[in-house]
Amino acid sequence: MITSSKHLRRWGGLAVLVVSTAPAARAGAPEAYKATASLQTAAGTTITSPVVISISRWSTDAERDKARAALKSGGTTAVQKELAGAAEVGTLQVGEIKTPLRFARALPVGEGKVITLMTAQPIAHLGAGLPGAKPAEKVGYDVAVVIFQVDGAGKGDAGDLAPAAKVKFDEKGAFVVEDYAGEAVRLVGISRK
């Protein structure tokens, strides 16, 4: 659903702020993934960038519960503050920009899993430099969110990257990501390294 040229994504049962109380992936070896971020502009031009995700550890149930409570009580501002004080769980590199991950959860789905990652800061406000863009519109887009699905071999072609986002729960409890960008950034060619 697109509202006021921003993308809203509802992740219902798949969202892993992982937002459910489902058990997380258990502690184990670090995981790393590579992918390509792909953005198709309104003019039809496709822009791509390499993505490297390095997960050094998974967020604990207690960390998930704190992030979830912060999001429920104070929205993006509160969860950003909670994540900023959380320990680093890995890194997200998009092109040359490397950002610490503060939240990483995996939810088993079939033979694979859905992985949800968050940073405590935006990576980039895509479209902020376009004619007519207003700097004040960036306010509140204070985190970055990555959600992708991989199979048992660690491969997938279904993923989203919101490099500057607002997050919330809707009235049904679904995790909603509002992306600052006018067009969605998709992750393709996802594979475990």
N, CA, C and O of each residue as an XYZ file, in Angstrom:
772
protein
N       0.842     -1.153      0.000
C       0.000      0.000      0.000
C       0.896      1.227      0.000
O       1.859      1.278      0.765
N       0.611      2.200     -0.823
C       1.390      3.432     -0.884
C       0.520      4.567     -0.375
O      -0.605      4.757     -0.837
N       1.052      5.319      0.581
C       0.348      6.455      1.139
C       1.271      7.650      1.095
O       2.413      7.561      1.546
N       0.813      8.753      0.571
C       1.571     10.001      0.456
C       2.997      9.758     -0.019
O       3.950     10.262      0.574
N       3.134      9.000     -1.067
C       4.374      8.652     -1.748
C       5.376      7.922     -0.866
O       6.549      7.823     -1.225
N       4.952      7.420      0.251
C       5.802      6.597      1.107
C       5.258      5.173      1.045
O       4.053      4.967      0.896
N       6.147      4.196      1.159
C       5.709      2.804      1.121
C       5.427      2.302      2.523
O       6.245      2.466      3.428
N       4.266      1.690      2.701
C       3.936      1.015      3.942
C       3.987     -0.474      3.664
O       3.440     -0.943      2.666
N       4.639     -1.216      4.537
C       4.689     -2.660      4.387
C       4.196     -3.283      5.671
O       4.711     -2.987      6.749
N       3.201     -4.145      5.564
C       2.676     -4.844      6.725
C       3.220     -6.257      6.689
O       3.155     -6.942      5.668
N       3.755     -6.677      7.815
C       4.402     -7.974      7.860
C       3.666     -8.970      8.736
O       4.192    -10.049      9.008
N       2.464     -8.640      9.184
C       1.611     -9.570      9.912
C       2.327    -10.703     10.604
O       3.190    -10.464     11.448
N       1.989    -11.930     10.265
C       2.539    -13.100     10.925
C       4.004    -13.326     10.649
O       4.653    -14.067     11.389
N       4.560    -12.713      9.604
C       5.963    -12.927      9.307
C       6.887    -12.003     10.084
O       8.069    -12.311     10.240
N       6.390    -10.905     10.564
C       7.280     -9.933     11.181
C       7.906    -10.494     12.418
O       7.275    -11.143     13.253
N       9.140    -10.219     12.491
C       9.878    -10.800     13.569
C      10.332     -9.744     14.553
O      11.141    -10.081     15.418
N       9.821     -8.301     14.496
C      10.317     -7.532     15.659
C      10.072     -8.589     16.608
O       9.707     -8.666     17.781
N      10.440     -9.462     15.579
C       9.765    -10.714     15.306
C       8.911    -10.761     16.444
O       9.040    -11.317     17.535
N       8.068    -10.100     15.985
C       7.360     -9.385     16.976
C       6.510    -10.341     17.739
O       5.946     -9.992     18.777
N       6.415    -11.477     17.270
C       5.667    -12.486     18.001
C       6.507    -12.997     19.161
O       7.637    -12.558     19.372
N       5.946    -13.914     19.893
C       6.699    -14.528     20.973
C       7.267    -15.871     20.524
O       7.638    -16.700     21.355
N       7.334    -16.082     19.230
C       7.903    -17.323     18.709
C       9.368    -17.400     19.091
O      10.036    -16.370     19.192
N       9.881    -18.610     19.306
C      11.283    -18.722     19.680
C      12.178    -18.243     18.542
O      11.887    -18.456     17.365
N      13.247    -17.606     18.914
C      14.210    -17.102     17.933
C      15.157    -18.214     17.536
O      15.194    -19.282     18.147
N      15.923    -17.931     16.492
C      17.001    -18.838     16.150
C      17.920    -18.914     17.358
O      18.240    -17.886     17.955
N      18.336    -20.082     17.716
C      19.172    -20.245     18.894
C      20.606    -19.846     18.583
O      21.048    -19.851     17.434
N      21.310    -19.503     19.647
C      22.702    -19.081     19.500
C      23.460    -20.140     18.721
O      23.271    -21.339     18.923
N      24.292    -19.691     17.858
C      25.079    -20.588     17.041
C      26.143    -19.790     16.342
O      26.488    -18.683     16.755
N      26.647    -20.349     15.302
C      27.693    -19.681     14.546
C      27.154    -18.395     13.922
O      25.982    -18.330     13.552
N      27.990    -17.389     13.805
C      27.567    -16.173     13.106
C      27.117    -16.518     11.682
O      27.564    -17.506     11.100
N      26.235    -15.695     11.138
C      25.768    -15.892      9.769
C      26.047    -14.651      8.968
O      25.999    -13.536      9.487
N      26.342    -14.847      7.698
C      26.562    -13.719      6.796
C      25.818    -13.997      5.496
O      25.761    -15.132      5.023
N      25.257    -12.947      4.936
C      24.510    -13.039      3.685
C      24.983    -11.948      2.745
O      25.415    -10.877      3.171
N      24.893    -12.241      1.465
C      25.099    -11.202      0.463
C      23.841    -11.138     -0.382
O      23.121    -12.125     -0.531
N      23.591     -9.964     -0.928
C      22.400     -9.752     -1.752
C      22.649     -8.532     -2.620
O      23.697     -7.893     -2.529
N      21.693     -8.223     -3.448
C      21.724     -6.997     -4.240
C      20.471     -6.201     -3.906
O      19.353     -6.707     -3.995
N      20.681     -4.946     -3.520
C      19.550     -4.037     -3.310
C      19.194     -3.464     -4.671
O      20.067     -2.988     -5.397
N      17.927     -3.508     -5.014
C      17.471     -3.049     -6.323
C      16.320     -2.065     -6.145
O      15.335     -2.349     -5.464
N      16.467     -0.912     -6.770
C      15.464      0.142     -6.692
C      15.116      0.571     -8.103
O      15.995      0.933     -8.885
N      13.842      0.530     -8.426
C      13.394      1.026     -9.724
C      12.736      2.377     -9.501
O      11.744      2.486     -8.780
N      13.295      3.401    -10.124
C      12.791      4.757     -9.951
C      11.480      4.950    -10.707
O      11.101      4.132    -11.545
N      10.804      6.036    -10.398
C       9.553      6.361    -11.086
C       9.783      6.539    -12.583
O       8.873      6.326    -13.384
N      11.010      6.933    -12.964
C      11.342      7.118    -14.375
C      11.694      5.801    -15.067
O      11.946      5.777    -16.271
N      11.711      4.695    -14.294
C      11.990      3.394    -14.895
C      13.443      2.970    -14.847
O      13.778      1.890    -15.334
N      14.314      3.778    -14.279
C      15.725      3.426    -14.149
C      15.903      2.491    -12.961
O      15.324      2.717    -11.898
N      16.704      1.440    -13.136
C      16.996      0.529    -12.043
C      18.373      0.838    -11.487
O      19.353      0.931    -12.226
N      18.433      0.996    -10.169
C      19.680      1.263     -9.464
C      19.931      0.077     -8.555
O      19.026     -0.377     -7.855
N      21.177     -0.436     -8.562
C      21.501     -1.571     -7.700
C      22.736     -1.251     -6.852
O      23.547     -0.388     -7.187
N      22.840     -1.978     -5.753
C      23.980     -1.835     -4.865
C      24.198     -3.158     -4.154
O      23.233     -3.826     -3.783
N      25.466     -3.552     -3.957
C      25.715     -4.782     -3.200
C      25.379     -4.581     -1.725
O      25.549     -3.493     -1.174
N      24.900     -5.653     -1.102
C      24.553     -5.644      0.317
C      25.265     -6.817      0.982
O      25.250     -7.936      0.471
N      25.881     -6.549      2.117
C      26.495     -7.602      2.926
C      25.927     -7.485      4.329
O      26.012     -6.432      4.960
N      25.346     -8.574      4.809
C      24.763     -8.638      6.139
C      25.594     -9.617      6.951
O      25.743    -10.779      6.574
N      26.132     -9.143      8.063
C      26.920     -9.992      8.958
C      26.235    -10.006     10.317
O      26.143     -8.979     10.990
N      25.758    -11.175     10.711
C      25.074    -11.325     11.999
C      26.035    -12.050     12.936
O      26.345    -13.224     12.730
N      26.503    -11.351     13.961
C      27.443    -11.957     14.906
C      26.714    -12.730     16.000
O      27.253    -13.688     16.555
N      25.478    -12.308     16.310
C      24.645    -13.037     17.260
C      23.195    -12.604     17.059
O      22.921    -11.539     16.505
N      22.273    -13.450     17.520
C      20.851    -13.150     17.429
C      20.411    -12.410     18.690
O      20.922    -12.673     19.779
N      19.477    -11.499     18.544
C      18.905    -10.803     19.691
C      18.185    -11.816     20.570
O      17.540    -12.740     20.074
N      18.300    -11.634     21.865
C      17.676    -12.550     22.816
C      16.177    -12.267     22.923
O      15.689    -11.247     22.438
N      15.463    -13.179     23.561
C      14.043    -12.954     23.808
C      13.843    -11.697     24.653
O      12.912    -10.928     24.413
N      14.715    -11.488     25.640
C      14.600    -10.298     26.494
C      14.817     -9.027     25.676
O      14.110     -8.039     25.877
N      15.781     -9.036     24.761
C      16.017     -7.870     23.897
C      14.834     -7.633     22.973
O      14.442     -6.491     22.735
N      14.262     -8.723     22.450
C      13.073     -8.601     21.611
C      11.923     -7.994     22.395
O      11.218     -7.115     21.901
N      11.738     -8.468     23.621
C      10.643     -7.972     24.451
C      10.808     -6.488     24.762
O       9.826     -5.745     24.760
N      12.035     -6.046     25.027
C      12.292     -4.625     25.299
C      11.994     -3.775     24.064
O      11.362     -2.724     24.163
N      12.455     -4.241     22.899
C      12.204     -3.495     21.662
C      10.711     -3.448     21.365
O      10.186     -2.410     20.961
N      10.038     -4.556     21.564
C       8.596     -4.622     21.309
C       7.831     -3.686     22.245
O       6.927     -2.973     21.809
N       8.192     -3.688     23.531
C       7.524     -2.812     24.503
C       7.776     -1.346     24.162
O       6.869     -0.519     24.256
N       9.004     -1.026     23.768
C       9.319      0.357     23.394
C       8.490      0.783     22.185
O       7.940      1.884     22.163
N       8.401     -0.087     21.183
C       7.632      0.242     19.987
C       6.152      0.440     20.321
O       5.521      1.375     19.826
N       5.601     -0.437     21.157
C       4.185     -0.324     21.541
C       3.917      0.957     22.317
O       2.874      1.586     22.136
N       4.851      1.349     23.180
C       4.596      2.498     24.049
C       4.926      3.836     23.406
O       4.281      4.840     23.707
N       5.933      3.867     22.513
C       6.357      5.166     21.997
C       6.720      5.207     20.536
O       7.323      6.178     20.081
N       6.367      4.171     19.780
C       6.606      4.184     18.342
C       8.081      4.192     17.974
O       8.932      3.727     18.731
N       8.364      4.735     16.782
C       9.720      4.731     16.244
C      10.711      5.417     17.177
O      11.823      4.924     17.368
N      10.324      6.537     17.753
C      11.239      7.280     18.626
C      11.695      6.422     19.797
O      12.884      6.398     20.117
N      10.775      5.722     20.436
C      11.105      4.897     21.598
C      11.919      3.674     21.210
O      12.871      3.322     21.907
N      11.565      3.019     20.111
C      12.324      1.828     19.720
C      13.714      2.232     19.235
O      14.674      1.492     19.450
N      13.842      3.390     18.586
C      15.169      3.861     18.162
C      16.053      4.092     19.383
O      17.230      3.729     19.375
N      15.498      4.687     20.423
C      16.265      4.947     21.655
C      16.677      3.624     22.299
O      17.814      3.480     22.748
N      15.762      2.664     22.345
C      16.067      1.342     22.914
C      17.172      0.659     22.116
O      18.110      0.109     22.692
N      17.061      0.695     20.792
C      18.071      0.051     19.948
C      19.427      0.749     20.040
O      20.467      0.092     19.997
N      19.420      2.076     20.168
C      20.684      2.818     20.269
C      21.472      2.388     21.493
O      22.702      2.426     21.482
N      20.774      1.976     22.557
C      21.448      1.529     23.766
C      21.738      0.036     23.781
O      22.372     -0.462     24.711
N      21.285     -0.678     22.768
C      21.476     -2.128     22.707
C      22.859     -2.462     22.156
O      23.474     -1.664     21.449
N      23.322     -3.633     22.489
C      24.610     -4.100     21.978
C      24.513     -4.366     20.470
O      23.452     -4.720     19.957
N      25.614     -4.193     19.791
C      25.682     -4.479     18.358
C      25.554     -5.994     18.148
O      26.172     -6.783     18.863
N      24.742     -6.386     17.155
C      24.558     -7.809     16.849
C      25.095     -8.170     15.470
O      24.961     -9.310     15.025
N      25.697     -7.204     14.801
C      26.247     -7.436     13.472
C      26.346     -6.135     12.716
O      26.289     -5.054     13.302
N      26.497     -6.246     11.398
C      26.580     -5.053     10.552
C      25.773     -5.255      9.272
O      25.572     -6.374      8.801
N      25.326     -4.141      8.740
C      24.627     -4.087      7.457
C      25.422     -3.142      6.576
O      25.568     -1.963      6.898
N      25.934     -3.650      5.467
C      26.687     -2.804      4.546
C      25.937     -2.723      3.224
O      25.675     -3.735      2.574
N      25.599     -1.493      2.842
C      24.938     -1.223      1.564
C      25.895     -0.348      0.778
O      26.131      0.806      1.135
N      26.446     -0.904     -0.298
C      27.491     -0.183     -1.022
C      28.668      0.030     -0.088
O      29.210     -0.928      0.463
N      29.065      1.280      0.092
C      30.185      1.605      0.972
C      29.744      1.983      2.383
O      30.586      2.226      3.248
N      28.437      2.035      2.624
C      27.917      2.468      3.926
C      27.721      1.254      4.830
O      26.920      0.365      4.538
N      28.473      1.235      5.940
C      28.386      0.130      6.899
C      27.742      0.656      8.179
O      28.205      1.640      8.756
N      26.667     -0.009      8.620
C      25.882      0.440      9.765
C      25.750     -0.703     10.767
O      25.495     -1.841     10.374
N      25.920     -0.414     12.060
C      25.743     -1.472     13.067
C      24.295     -1.946     13.141
O      23.363     -1.142     13.118
N      24.124     -3.250     13.229
C      22.807     -3.834     13.482
C      22.609     -3.882     14.989
O      23.535     -4.208     15.733
N      21.397     -3.555     15.440
C      21.086     -3.580     16.862
C      19.989     -4.589     17.193
O      19.649     -4.800     18.357
N      19.439     -5.210     16.138
C      18.372     -6.189     16.335
C      18.452     -7.194     15.205
O      18.517     -6.813     14.036
N      18.448     -8.488     15.546
C      18.465     -9.556     14.545
C      17.691    -10.739     15.103
O      18.052    -11.302     16.137
N      16.633    -11.106     14.416
C      15.817    -12.249     14.820
C      15.488    -13.073     13.590
O      15.382    -12.548     12.481
N      15.327    -14.369     13.801
C      14.934    -15.265     12.722
C      13.741    -16.081     13.182
O      13.700    -16.557     14.316
N      12.785    -16.236     12.303
C      11.583    -17.007     12.580
C      11.546    -18.174     11.597
O      11.524    -17.953     10.387
N      11.538    -19.414     12.093
C      11.476    -20.559     11.179
C      10.207    -20.523     10.336
O       9.114    -20.282     10.849
N      10.367    -20.766      9.038
C       9.249    -20.827      8.105
C       9.548    -21.983      7.153
O      10.475    -21.902      6.347
N       8.768    -23.052      7.243
C       9.017    -24.219      6.395
C      10.428    -24.730      6.629
O      10.837    -24.939      7.771
N      11.175    -24.932      5.542
C      12.557    -25.404      5.636
C      13.543    -24.250      5.825
O      14.739    -24.482      6.005
N      13.053    -23.017      5.784
C      13.937    -21.859      5.886
C      13.567    -20.966      7.050
O      13.126    -21.434      8.099
N      13.755    -19.661      6.845
C      13.441    -18.705      7.904
C      13.253    -17.313      7.331
O      13.727    -16.991      6.242
N      12.539    -16.493      8.109
C      12.403    -15.073      7.818
C      13.295    -14.351      8.820
O      13.209    -14.590     10.025
N      14.144    -13.475      8.322
C      15.079    -12.737      9.161
C      14.671    -11.267      9.174
O      14.423    -10.664      8.129
N      14.608    -10.705     10.380
C      14.295     -9.291     10.557
C      15.486     -8.628     11.228
O      15.983     -9.105     12.249
N      15.939     -7.525     10.647
C      17.092     -6.780     11.155
C      16.710     -5.320     11.300
O      15.923     -4.796     10.512
N      17.270     -4.660     12.315
C      17.043     -3.221     12.476
C      18.331     -2.544     12.916
O      19.151     -3.119     13.631
N      18.480     -1.308     12.469
C      19.562     -0.449     12.929
C      18.957      0.639     13.813
O      17.741      0.829     13.829
N      19.801      1.342     14.540
C      19.330      2.433     15.393
C      19.494      3.779     14.713
O      19.400      4.827     15.353
N      19.739      3.744     13.415
C      19.891      4.977     12.641
C      19.529      4.683     11.190
O      19.648      3.547     10.731
N      19.089      5.708     10.474
C      18.808      5.482      9.049
C      20.114      5.309      8.276
O      21.157      5.820      8.683
N      20.049      4.592      7.169
C      21.211      4.436      6.293
C      21.255      5.588      5.300
O      22.305      6.189      5.072
N      20.107      5.885      4.715
C      20.000      6.974      3.734
C      18.540      7.332      3.567
O      17.668      6.467      3.648
N      18.273      8.606      3.333
C      16.923      9.080      3.018
C      16.832      9.182      1.492
O      17.074     10.245      0.919
N      16.484      8.074      0.844
C      16.434      8.036     -0.618
C      15.379      8.996     -1.129
O      14.225      8.956     -0.702
N      15.784      9.858     -2.049
C      14.873     10.832     -2.625
C      14.902     12.177     -1.932
O      14.231     13.111     -2.371
N      15.678     12.295     -0.841
C      15.712     13.557     -0.085
C      16.287     14.703     -0.904
O      15.984     15.865     -0.633
N      17.113     14.396     -1.902
C      17.725     15.448     -2.708
C      16.940     15.808     -3.955
O      17.379     16.647     -4.742
N      15.792     15.190     -4.145
C      15.002     15.462     -5.351
C      14.312     16.818     -5.262
O      14.043     17.307     -4.164
N      14.025     17.427     -6.407
C      13.289     18.698     -6.385
C      11.973     18.534     -5.640
O      11.253     17.557     -5.844
N      11.667     19.483     -4.787
C      10.419     19.446     -4.031
C      10.513     18.701     -2.715
O       9.576     18.750     -1.919
N      11.637     18.001     -2.459
C      11.788     17.290     -1.192
C      12.008     18.306     -0.073
O      12.719     19.296     -0.244
N      11.395     18.046      1.053
C      11.502     18.957      2.187
C      12.302     18.280      3.296
O      11.959     17.172      3.709
N      13.378     18.933      3.794
C      14.180     18.321      4.866
C      13.352     17.917      6.075
O      13.660     16.914      6.720
N      12.312     18.672      6.397
C      11.487     18.355      7.568
C      10.777     17.012      7.414
O      10.398     16.395      8.409
N      10.594     16.554      6.174
C       9.914     15.281      5.955
C      10.739     14.097      6.436
O      10.198     13.003      6.597
N      12.061     14.289      6.674
C      12.919     13.207      7.144
C      12.705     12.906      8.627
O      13.114     11.851      9.115
N      12.073     13.820      9.334
C      11.889     13.674     10.773
C      11.102     12.403     11.082
O      10.047     12.151     10.500
N      11.631     11.619     12.000
C      10.937     10.411     12.439
C      11.322      9.148     11.693
O      11.004      8.049     12.147
N      11.991      9.274     10.568
C      12.466      8.097      9.818
C      13.847      7.759     10.364
O      14.862      7.996      9.708
N      13.873      7.199     11.578
C      15.087      7.127     12.377
C      15.736      5.760     12.477
O      16.746      5.617     13.166
N      15.192      4.757     11.817
C      15.779      3.419     11.839
C      15.830      2.892     10.404
O      15.204      3.447      9.502
N      16.581      1.823     10.215
C      16.549      1.084      8.948
C      16.066     -0.327      9.281
O      16.383     -0.870     10.340
N      15.296     -0.909      8.365
C      14.719     -2.241      8.581
C      14.989     -3.105      7.359
O      14.823     -2.667      6.221
N      15.407     -4.337      7.614
C      15.596     -5.333      6.558
C      14.790     -6.559      6.951
O      14.905     -7.042      8.078
N      13.982     -7.063      6.042
C      13.237     -8.303      6.262
C      13.398     -9.148      5.004
O      13.081     -8.708      3.900
N      13.896    -10.368      5.189
C      14.047    -11.252      4.024
C      13.842    -12.699      4.422
O      13.962    -13.068      5.590
N      13.529    -13.512      3.421
C      13.288    -14.932      3.634
C      14.306    -15.740      2.855
O      14.609    -15.442      1.700
N      14.834    -16.779      3.514
C      15.763    -17.701      2.850
C      15.292    -19.126      3.067
O      14.565    -19.414      4.018
N      15.710    -20.015      2.178
C      15.383    -21.428      2.312
C      16.431    -22.103      3.206
O      17.304    -21.430      3.756
N      16.346    -23.406      3.347
C      17.273    -24.156      4.190
C      18.720    -24.045      3.761
O      19.619    -24.231      4.581
N      18.968    -23.746      2.491
C      20.330    -23.579      1.986
C      20.823    -22.141      2.122
O      21.954    -21.828      1.749
N      19.960    -21.262      2.662
C      20.364    -19.871      2.851
C      20.205    -19.003      1.619
O      20.839    -17.953      1.512
N      19.357    -19.433      0.678
C      19.135    -18.660     -0.545
C      17.709    -18.126     -0.589
O      16.774    -18.753     -0.091
N      17.566    -16.950     -1.199
C      16.241    -16.388     -1.328
C      16.200    -15.225     -2.291
O      17.237    -14.652     -2.627
N      15.025    -14.877     -2.731
C      14.816    -13.733     -3.617
C      13.683    -12.846     -3.125
O      13.145    -12.035     -3.878
N      13.325    -13.006     -1.854
C      12.238    -12.211     -1.294
C      12.766    -11.419     -0.113
O      13.016    -11.964      0.963
N      12.931    -10.117     -0.334
C      13.397     -9.286      0.765
C      13.136     -7.817      0.507
O      13.017     -7.382     -0.638
N      13.049     -7.060      1.589
C      12.852     -5.614      1.520
C      13.875     -4.935      2.404
O      14.254     -5.449      3.456
N      14.315     -3.771      1.958
C      15.211     -2.913      2.719
C      14.565     -1.539      2.778
O      14.284     -0.928      1.747
N      14.332     -1.062      3.990
C      13.837      0.298      4.191
C      14.995      1.070      4.826
O      15.187      0.999      6.040
N      15.770      1.809      4.022
C      16.971      2.460      4.551
C      16.708      3.613      5.515
O      17.607      4.018      6.252
N      15.495      4.141      5.518
C      15.059      5.141      6.499
C      13.579      4.865      6.725
O      12.772      4.961      5.801
N      13.231      4.520      7.961
C      11.867      4.041      8.191
C      11.291      4.522      9.509
O      12.006      4.846     10.458
N       9.960      4.554      9.524
C       9.173      4.650     10.743
C       8.555      3.268     10.922
O       8.223      2.605      9.938
N       8.398      2.831     12.164
C       7.810      1.519     12.417
C       6.726      1.641     13.478
O       6.758      2.533     14.326
N       5.759      0.717     13.410
C       4.672      0.705     14.389
C       3.953     -0.632     14.289
O       4.229     -1.446     13.407
N       3.025     -0.837     15.214
C       2.078     -1.941     15.133
C       0.751     -1.349     14.718
O       0.363     -0.288     15.206
N       0.042     -2.027     13.816
C      -1.294     -1.542     13.474
C      -2.300     -2.083     14.481
O      -1.926     -2.760     15.438
N      -3.577     -1.783     14.263
C      -4.616     -2.176     15.208
C      -4.769     -3.682     15.352
O      -5.340     -4.146     16.339
N      -4.274     -4.456     14.392
C      -4.344     -5.918     14.468
C      -3.048     -6.534     14.972
O      -2.931     -7.756     15.060
N      -2.070     -5.686     15.307
C      -0.808     -6.186     15.834
C       0.235     -6.503     14.784
O       1.295     -7.035     15.113
N      -0.041     -6.187     13.520
C       0.942     -6.426     12.459
C       2.046     -5.369     12.543
O       1.781     -4.208     12.856
N       3.256     -5.771     12.267
C       4.412     -4.886     12.236
C       4.360     -4.123     10.918
O       4.350     -4.729      9.847
N       4.326     -2.786     10.995
C       4.199     -1.944      9.809
C       5.478     -1.112      9.659
O       5.915     -0.446     10.598
N       6.055     -1.164      8.478
C       7.248     -0.386      8.157
C       6.845      0.668      7.138
O       6.354      0.336      6.059
N       7.049      1.939      7.473
C       6.806      3.037      6.544
C       8.156      3.531      6.064
O       8.937      4.083      6.839
N       8.427      3.332      4.790
C       9.710      3.674      4.185
C       9.690      5.130      3.727
O       8.704      5.579      3.144
N      10.763      5.867      3.985
C      10.862      7.256      3.538
C      10.860      7.354      2.009
O      10.301      8.292      1.440
N      11.483      6.389      1.362
C      11.653      6.430     -0.096
C      10.319      6.367     -0.829
O       9.357      5.768     -0.347
N      10.278      6.986     -1.985
C       9.091      6.945     -2.822
C       8.907      5.613     -3.519
O       7.793      5.260     -3.907
N       9.993      4.869     -3.681
C       9.945      3.547     -4.308
C      10.555      2.534     -3.345
O      11.414      2.878     -2.533
N      10.109      1.296     -3.438
C      10.600      0.236     -2.557
C      11.984     -0.244     -2.989
O      12.283     -0.325     -4.181
N      12.816     -0.558     -2.009
C      14.120     -1.168     -2.263
C      13.962     -2.662     -1.998
O      13.662     -3.071     -0.876
N      14.161     -3.463     -3.023
C      14.021     -4.918     -2.911
C      15.398     -5.552     -2.780
O      16.377     -5.058     -3.338
N      15.461     -6.654     -2.034
C      16.671     -7.459     -1.975
C      16.481     -8.664     -2.873
O      15.484     -9.378     -2.764
N      17.419     -8.885     -3.745
C      17.356    -10.021     -4.676
C      18.685    -10.760     -4.612
O      19.687    -10.221     -4.142
N      18.684    -11.998     -5.090
C      19.912    -12.775     -5.135
C      20.527    -12.992     -3.757
O      21.747    -12.937     -3.598
N      19.681    -13.237     -2.768
C      20.151    -13.394     -1.390
C      20.811    -14.773     -1.253
O      20.253    -15.780     -1.690
N      21.998    -14.811     -0.646
C      22.642    -16.090     -0.396
C      23.540    -16.002      0.829
O      24.158    -14.972      1.100
N      23.594    -17.117      1.568
C      24.466    -17.173      2.725
C      25.903    -17.267      2.245
O      26.200    -18.004      1.304
N      26.780    -16.536      2.874
C      28.195    -16.529      2.497
C      28.937    -17.670      3.157
O      30.141    -17.823      2.955
